[in-house]
């Protein structure tokens, strides 16, 4: 099978590290498909295509792209002209390599024009397009360009030959939002790369709770901070580490907003350390007693998957996103209701009082990820699905 990915980023990076969930998905899928003998091709943007060094065994095509949209021209180029160039490039790649299937990204998709002039079937993997995350987080419709992006996303999803979703909840929510038949969408979870990391006992004077995600409302950063305040009142030896990009919020930043909620004493125990490259995260997972993921949209959930793969005890949200696919409450992780900072604090305190439970949950989590979410297994499921359905496209 000859498989072309059309995604907004592929290493070497465009937007900078650490990569987001969609790029981690792409990297893991490419590796999984390669190991299964699939010929993999990638089409992605680049700031300077001629200087890019590609990985062996993968044909990577690049199209120039503006990292910063400083004026009207750069916006028009990135969101309109770029999509036209993508369509033209795909047609050339199909002719040259006889591509059998194209997989596109739902977030800020660049397949809009190709979807009207397609020469090969394409699939969209639903992780969390911008219209989806905006509605889940209660955001308002943005600028003209943001509305154009959301229109493109909705159009491409509706016109796709195949639709895959990372979770049952994302499948059902997007089917409801776009009024499409749920039977059109097949759930195949996202892959997680197996690390060489083995969690070991580390002597620490304090307990560590770790949050890894963007500092924004839809990722539940404010819920985690409010829960942390409750925990710190009862547990004097606990520190919270918040890893992730800051984001704009009501004329300031979300980090500034979160810090405004804290007393001087709490500021000494809740640490905002900014974004960290993926290879640094293993250090944070190593020292963490508990990893807290409280995403309200459940769009990617890759930090949940990675934390479990590292053998961490994860406390996450129930009833949405990937978590209902991977965590069995009380057996390989803990689930709480979205937005419930009091309930989250209670679960964290319970776990801190029962360190043996933390070890058991972390061990079970790692075993589950290795058994069910390896790149090879997810690639195998995807190829089997396509081989069964491509003849009908």
C-alpha positions, 0 to 999 in steps of 0.5 A, spaced: 500 500 500 502 507 498 500 511 503 500 519 503 499 523 509 497 531 508 498 534 515 500 541 518 507 539 521 512 533 520 519 534 523 523 538 522 518 542 525 515 548 523 511 551 529 517 549 534 517 544 539 514 540 543 510 537 538 502 537 539 498 531 539 496 531 532 504 531 530 505 526 535 500 522 532 503 522 525 510 521 527 507 514 531 503 512 525 508 513 520 513 509 524 508 504 525 506 503 517 513 503 515 514 497 520 508 493 517 511 494 510 507 500 507 510 505 503 509 512 506 509 519 503 508 525 507 506 532 504 507 538 509 509 545 510 516 548 511 519 555 512 525 553 507 524 546 503 531 546 500 534 546 507 530 540 510 533 534 511 528 528 511 528 521 514 530 515 511 525 511 508 520 516 507 518 520 501 517 527 504 514 533 500 514 540 502 510 546 500 513 553 503 509 556 509 509 562 513 510 561 520 507 568 522 501 571 519 504 578 519 499 581 514 493 580 509 497 577 504 500 571 509 493 570 511 491 569 504 497 565 502 496 560 508 489 559 508 487 559 501 493 559 496 497 554 500 491 549 499 491 550 492 498 548 492 497 542 496 492 540 491 496 541 485 502 537 489 498 531 491 496 530 483 503 530 482 505 525 487 499 521 485 501 521 478 509 519 480 508 514 486 501 511 484 498 513 491 492 509 493 490 512 499 491 519 502 490 521 510 488 528 511 488 532 518 481 535 521 485 541 524 486 547 519 485 542 514 489 543 507 485 538 503 479 543 501 480 544 494 483 537 493 476 534 496 473 537 490 478 535 485 480 528 488 484 523 484 485 518 489 480 517 496 482 520 502 480 519 509 480 524 515 482 522 522 478 526 527 482 528 533 479 535 534 478 540 529 478 547 531 470 548 530 469 542 535 474 545 540 471 552 540 464 549 541 466 545 547 470 550 550 464 555 549 468 560 545 465 565 540 466 565 532 472 569 531 475 573 525 473 572 518 479 567 517 477 563 523 470 562 520 473 560 513 478 555 517 472 552 520 468 552 514 474 548 510 474 543 516 466 542 516 466 541 508 472 536 508 470 532 513 463 531 510 466 530 503 471 525 506 471 518 503 473 515 510 472 517 517 476 515 523 475 517 530 480 517 536 474 515 540 467 514 541 465 520 544 469 524 538 465 520 533 458 521 536 459 529 538 462 531 531 457 526 527 451 530 531 455 537 530 455 536 522 449 531 522 452 526 519 451 518 519 455 515 525 456 509 521 460 513 517 465 514 522 470 508 525 473 508 531 481 506 531 485 509 537 491 513 536 498 510 537 503 511 542 510 510 541 514 505 546 519 508 550 525 506 553 523 509 560 522 505 566 519 508 572 523 507 578 523 509 585 526 516 586 527 519 593 524 525 594 522 530 600 515 532 597 510 529 593 509 531 585 503 532 581 504 533 574 500 537 569 502 537 561 498 541 556 497 548 554 495 553 559 488 554 557 480 553 559 479 547 554 485 543 557 482 544 564 488 548 567 484 552 571 480 546 574 487 543 576 490 549 579 483 550 583 484 543 585 491 544 587 489 549 592 485 544 596 490 539 596 495 544 598 491 546 604 491 539 607 497 536 604 503 540 606 509 536 602 505 536 595 508 540 589 504 541 582 508 542 576 504 545 570 508 544 563 505 547 557 505 553 553 501 559 555 495 562 551 492 569 551 486 570 555 481 576 556 487 581 555 492 578 558 495 570 559 492 564 562 498 563 566 497 570 569 490 569 570 492 562 574 497 566 578 492 571 580 488 566 584 494 564 588 496 566 595 504 567 596 504 560 599 501 557 594 505 560 588 511 557 592 508 550 591 505 551 584 510 551 579 509 554 571 515 551 567 513 553 560 513 548 554 518 542 554 521 538 548 518 531 548 525 528 551 525 532 557 518 530 559 521 523 561 524 526 567 518 530 569 514 523 568 520 520 572 519 524 578 511 525 578 507 521 583 501 523 579 499 526 572 493 530 572 490 531 565 483 535 565 481 536 558 474 539 557 474 537 550 478 531 550 481 533 543 487 529 543 489 526 550 496 524 548 499 526 554 494 521 558 497 516 553 504 518 554 503 518 561 500 511 562 506 509 557 511 511 562 508 507 568 504 513 571 498 514 575 493 518 571 487 522 574 483 524 568 476 526 566 470 521 564 465 521 559 469 525 554 475 524 549 480 518 549 479 517 556 473 513 556 477 508 551 483 507 555 482 508 562 478 503 566 476 507 573 480 504 579 484 499 575 489 503 571 487 510 572 482 514 576 477 518 572 473 524 575 467 529 572 469 534 568 470 541 571 469 538 578 475 541 582 473 538 589 472 531 586 479 532 583 482 534 589 479 528 593 482 523 588 489 526 589 489 526 596 486 519 596 492 517 592 497 521 596 495 517 602 495 510 598 502 510 595 501 503 593 495 504 589 499 509 585 504 504 583 499 499 582 495 503 577 501 506 574 504 498 572 497 496 569 496 503 565 503 501 562 501 494 561 495 496 557 498 501 553 503 496 550 498 491 549 493 495 545 496 502 543 503 500 540 504 504 533 504 497 529 497 495 532 494 501 530 497 501 523 495 494 522 488 496 524 488 502 519 491 498 514 485 492 515 480 497 515 482 500 508 483 494 505 476 492 506 473 498 504 478 501 499 474 497 493 468 500 495 470 508 495 
